[in-house]
Amino acid sequence: MTAPQRRYRLGTAHNGLSDWYLQRISAVLLALLLPAAFLLLLCVRGGGYDHASLWSLLHHPWLRVLHSLLAGALILHLYTGLKVIVEDYLHAPCLRVIASGALATAGFALLGWWLAAVWRWTM
């Protein structure tokens, strides 16, 4: 390990601190947003909302924004964690590039699908 690497504690991918921060930020967002989503699901399952009141609640823009934040934080957390695993355990550079590209493509596709579904909710 060279002197600058020791100073900044960089791993083989040379971006460990940014990955660490992304994981922590997305984890905090998930810790705040997931209980609210589960509470809404419990209210629906418990009979607290009928079909019409649930649809009126889902049409509020603030709920769609929160749902979009939840989707983004979940996919960012998933992508960052899997990317670190790929960088640490795939040693062949060609496999690492292919796996990282596949992860990014799958993450963007899932996020696009999820956001399209959330913002298209209609009665």
GIWOVEN-V8248 format. One record per residue. RES is the residue in three letters. PSI is psi in whole degrees, 0 to 359 (none if undefined). OMEGA is omega in whole degrees, -180 to 180 (none if undefined). BURIAL is 1 if it has 16 or more other C-alpha atoms within 10 Angstrom, else 0. Layout:
res:RES psi:PSI omega:OMEGA burial:BURIAL
res:RES psi:PSI omega:OMEGA burial:BURIAL
This chain:
res:MET psi:131 omega:-179 burial:0
res:THR psi:169 omega:-178 burial:0
res:ALA psi:314 omega:178 burial:0
res:PRO psi:325 omega:178 burial:0
res:GLN psi:320 omega:177 burial:0
res:ARG psi:322 omega:-178 burial:0
res:ARG psi:317 omega:-176 burial:0
res:TYR psi:358 omega:179 burial:0
res:ARG psi:47 omega:180 burial:0
res:LEU psi:139 omega:176 burial:0
res:GLY psi:200 omega:-177 burial:0
res:THR psi:331 omega:-179 burial:0
res:ALA psi:348 omega:177 burial:0
res:HIS psi:26 omega:176 burial:0
res:ASN psi:34 omega:-176 burial:0
res:GLY psi:323 omega:-178 burial:0
res:LEU psi:321 omega:179 burial:0
res:SER psi:322 omega:176 burial:0
res:ASP psi:319 omega:179 burial:1
res:TRP psi:315 omega:179 burial:0
res:TYR psi:317 omega:179 burial:0
res:LEU psi:320 omega:178 burial:1
res:GLN psi:318 omega:-178 burial:1
res:ARG psi:318 omega:180 burial:0
res:ILE psi:315 omega:180 burial:0
res:SER psi:327 omega:178 burial:1
res:ALA psi:321 omega:177 burial:1
res:VAL psi:316 omega:177 burial:0
res:LEU psi:317 omega:179 burial:1
res:LEU psi:322 omega:179 burial:1
res:ALA psi:331 omega:178 burial:0
res:LEU psi:323 omega:-172 burial:0
res:LEU psi:327 omega:-178 burial:1
res:LEU psi:318 omega:177 burial:0
res:PRO psi:324 omega:178 burial:0
res:ALA psi:320 omega:178 burial:0
res:ALA psi:318 omega:179 burial:0
res:PHE psi:325 omega:177 burial:0
res:LEU psi:318 omega:176 burial:0
res:LEU psi:318 omega:177 burial:0
res:LEU psi:319 omega:178 burial:0
res:LEU psi:321 omega:177 burial:0
res:CYS psi:320 omega:179 burial:0
res:VAL psi:314 omega:-179 burial:0
res:ARG psi:328 omega:-179 burial:0
res:GLY psi:357 omega:179 burial:0
res:GLY psi:11 omega:180 burial:0
res:GLY psi:337 omega:179 burial:0
res:TYR psi:136 omega:169 burial:1
res:ASP psi:180 omega:-174 burial:0
res:HIS psi:315 omega:-177 burial:0
res:ALA psi:318 omega:-179 burial:0
res:SER psi:327 omega:176 burial:0
res:LEU psi:317 omega:179 burial:0
res:TRP psi:322 omega:178 burial:0
res:SER psi:325 omega:177 burial:0
res:LEU psi:319 omega:-178 burial:0
res:LEU psi:345 omega:180 burial:1
res:HIS psi:354 omega:177 burial:1
res:HIS psi:133 omega:-179 burial:0
res:PRO psi:326 omega:-178 burial:0
res:TRP psi:326 omega:178 burial:0
res:LEU psi:324 omega:177 burial:0
res:ARG psi:323 omega:177 burial:1
res:VAL psi:316 omega:178 burial:0
res:LEU psi:321 omega:178 burial:0
res:HIS psi:322 omega:177 burial:1
res:SER psi:320 omega:176 burial:1
res:LEU psi:319 omega:178 burial:1
res:LEU psi:314 omega:180 burial:1
res:ALA psi:315 omega:180 burial:1
res:GLY psi:316 omega:180 burial:1
res:ALA psi:320 omega:-180 burial:1
res:LEU psi:315 omega:-179 burial:1
res:ILE psi:323 omega:176 burial:1
res:LEU psi:316 omega:180 burial:1
res:HIS psi:316 omega:179 burial:1
res:LEU psi:313 omega:-178 burial:0
res:TYR psi:315 omega:-178 burial:1
res:THR psi:317 omega:179 burial:1
res:GLY psi:315 omega:180 burial:0
res:LEU psi:327 omega:178 burial:0
res:LYS psi:320 omega:178 burial:1
res:VAL psi:320 omega:178 burial:1
res:ILE psi:316 omega:179 burial:0
res:VAL psi:315 omega:-179 burial:1
res:GLU psi:328 omega:-178 burial:1
res:ASP psi:326 omega:-169 burial:0
res:TYR psi:349 omega:173 burial:0
res:LEU psi:114 omega:-173 burial:0
res:HIS psi:335 omega:179 burial:0
res:ALA psi:124 omega:-177 burial:0
res:PRO psi:324 omega:-179 burial:0
res:CYS psi:321 omega:177 burial:0
res:LEU psi:322 omega:180 burial:0
res:ARG psi:318 omega:180 burial:1
res:VAL psi:316 omega:180 burial:0
res:ILE psi:315 omega:-179 burial:0
res:ALA psi:319 omega:178 burial:1
res:SER psi:319 omega:177 burial:1
res:GLY psi:320 omega:178 burial:0
res:ALA psi:320 omega:178 burial:0
res:LEU psi:315 omega:-180 burial:1
res:ALA psi:317 omega:179 burial:1
res:THR psi:314 omega:180 burial:0
res:ALA psi:320 omega:179 burial:0
res:GLY psi:314 omega:178 burial:1
res:PHE psi:322 omega:179 burial:1
res:ALA psi:316 omega:179 burial:0
res:LEU psi:317 omega:179 burial:0
res:LEU psi:317 omega:178 burial:1
res:GLY psi:317 omega:179 burial:0
res:TRP psi:315 omega:-178 burial:0
res:TRP psi:314 omega:-179 burial:1
res:LEU psi:323 omega:176 burial:1
res:ALA psi:321 omega:179 burial:0
res:ALA psi:319 omega:-178 burial:0
res:VAL psi:316 omega:-175 burial:1
res:TRP psi:357 omega:176 burial:0
res:ARG psi:3 omega:-178 burial:0
res:TRP psi:123 omega:176 burial:0
res:THR psi:164 omega:179 burial:0
res:MET psi:none omega:none burial:0
